[in-house]
Each structure stands twice: as structure tokens, then as C-alpha cells.
Amino acid sequence: MHWRDFRLSKRLLLPPEATEAIYSMIAEIDAVKNTYVLANKLLPQTIERLTHSVIVTSTGASNRIEGNRLSDTEVEALYRKMRIKSFRTRDEQEVAGYIEMLERVFDHYRDIPITENHILQLHRDMLAHSDKDEGHKGQYKFGPNRVEAKDQLGNIVGVIF
């Protein structure tokens, strides 16, 4: 049987512009795949630096969505002194827990099944240093969860979510 006799090939008679766009997307996918192949050949120190960078930027961005005011530079400084376990502000407490949780996921992702219990455990671990969140660590929130926009002084100027 010839490939042109298959129904799928007949549905894909596309205009040249669409075909070109599809080839372009396939090339992008191939480039990403090649990046993954190269990642297996990177030195462990390089992978460690990349992981460190991802943890810092992800932590900063994710916590800022929730109203945290620490910059990536401040998150980086906090990350470097994580062994001290003494955090001055709620922002530092939240960031410290998030960093520890991300490190755990990076180090053990193959062994962490995606179950409700494990997700709640990660939530509890993420809030380990946060005094304010003691009442709902590792549990679903049942009350309102407002994400507020604050000015430089910490005054609420609006509700985002």
C-alpha cells in the first residue's frame, strides 16, 4: 500500500504557507530536543549552576506573584545563607521554604509520585518556615485566598486575585 492512500495524508493537503509554518515548528522542536541531548553531555558543575539559576528565578517570580517583595538578588543572597535557618521576615520565610521544596523536587523528581498526598506533603514542606501559615500547612485552604498588590511601604493598593 502506498502512503498516499492513507486518509491522514489526504487531510494534510495544506497551502504552502501552512506547510512552511509546520516545518518551522518542527525545526524548533528538533532544536529543543537537541538541547536535551546536549544537556546529558554537560559537566555536572554546569548542570548545578543551571539548576541553581532556575531555583532562584523560579522562586523569585513565583513568590512575587503572591505579593512577596524580594528581588532575585535578595532571593540569591537568601539561597546562599539557607543553612542558617533564621529568617527575619515573612517574605524570607516563604522564599526559604519554596527554595527547599524546589531543591527536593529537582533532586528526587523520579521518586516522587504525583499523588494528592505527595502534593500536600510538598505544600507542607514549602511552608515549613512560615509562621503565619501554620494553620494550613499541607492542607487545602478553605477560606479566601486574596493576592494583594502592595506599594513600597507594604500598604495594600488593590487585590490581584
CORHU-V422582 format. One record per pair of residues at least 6 apart in sequence whose C-alpha atoms are under 8 Angstrom apart, sorted by sequence separation. I is the first residue (numbers start at 1). J is the second residue. D is the distance in Angstrom with one decimal. If there is no record, write none. Layout:
i->I j->J d->D
i->I j->J d->D
//
This chain:
i->3 j->9 d->7.3
i->4 j->10 d->7.0
i->64 j->70 d->7.3
i->87 j->93 d->5.7
i->112 j->118 d->7.2
i->127 j->133 d->6.6
i->150 j->156 d->4.4
i->151 j->157 d->6.5
i->105 j->112 d->7.7
i->127 j->134 d->7.8
i->149 j->156 d->5.8
i->150 j->157 d->5.3
i->39 j->47 d->7.8
i->148 j->156 d->6.3
i->149 j->157 d->5.6
i->150 j->158 d->7.2
i->128 j->137 d->7.6
i->148 j->157 d->7.4
i->149 j->158 d->5.1
i->60 j->70 d->6.9
i->127 j->137 d->6.1
i->148 j->158 d->5.7
i->149 j->159 d->5.8
i->60 j->71 d->6.5
i->148 j->159 d->4.3
i->149 j->160 d->6.3
i->60 j->72 d->5.5
i->125 j->137 d->7.8
i->147 j->159 d->5.9
i->148 j->160 d->5.5
i->124 j->137 d->4.4
i->125 j->138 d->7.6
i->146 j->159 d->6.6
i->147 j->160 d->5.5
i->148 j->161 d->7.2
i->78 j->92 d->7.4
i->82 j->96 d->7.0
i->123 j->137 d->6.4
i->124 j->138 d->3.9
i->146 j->160 d->7.5
i->147 j->161 d->5.1
i->57 j->72 d->6.3
i->60 j->75 d->6.3
i->123 j->138 d->5.0
i->124 j->139 d->7.5
i->146 j->161 d->5.7
i->56 j->72 d->6.6
i->59 j->75 d->7.5
i->122 j->138 d->7.3
i->123 j->139 d->7.7
i->145 j->161 d->7.9
i->79 j->96 d->7.2
i->121 j->138 d->5.5
i->78 j->96 d->7.3
i->120 j->138 d->4.5
i->56 j->75 d->6.2
i->120 j->139 d->6.2
i->56 j->76 d->6.0
i->75 j->95 d->7.1
i->79 j->99 d->7.3
i->120 j->140 d->8.0
i->70 j->91 d->6.8
i->101 j->122 d->6.4
i->69 j->91 d->6.9
i->70 j->92 d->7.8
i->56 j->79 d->7.5
i->68 j->91 d->5.5
i->101 j->125 d->6.3
i->100 j->125 d->7.8
i->101 j->126 d->5.3
i->100 j->126 d->6.9
i->99 j->126 d->7.8
i->97 j->125 d->6.6
i->98 j->126 d->5.0
i->97 j->126 d->4.2
i->98 j->127 d->7.5
i->96 j->126 d->8.0
i->97 j->127 d->5.5
i->63 j->94 d->7.5
i->97 j->128 d->5.9
i->63 j->95 d->6.8
i->94 j->126 d->7.5
i->97 j->129 d->6.0
i->94 j->127 d->6.5
i->96 j->129 d->7.1
i->97 j->130 d->7.6
i->93 j->127 d->7.9
i->60 j->95 d->7.5
i->94 j->129 d->6.8
i->59 j->95 d->6.5
i->93 j->129 d->5.1
i->94 j->130 d->5.8
i->93 j->130 d->5.1
i->93 j->131 d->8.0
i->59 j->98 d->6.3
i->59 j->99 d->6.3
i->90 j->130 d->6.5
i->90 j->131 d->7.7
i->90 j->132 d->7.7
i->56 j->99 d->7.5
i->55 j->99 d->6.5
i->55 j->102 d->6.5
i->55 j->103 d->7.4
i->51 j->106 d->7.9
i->67 j->147 d->6.5
i->66 j->147 d->5.7
i->67 j->148 d->6.2
i->65 j->147 d->7.8
i->66 j->148 d->7.5
i->67 j->149 d->6.3
i->67 j->150 d->7.2
//
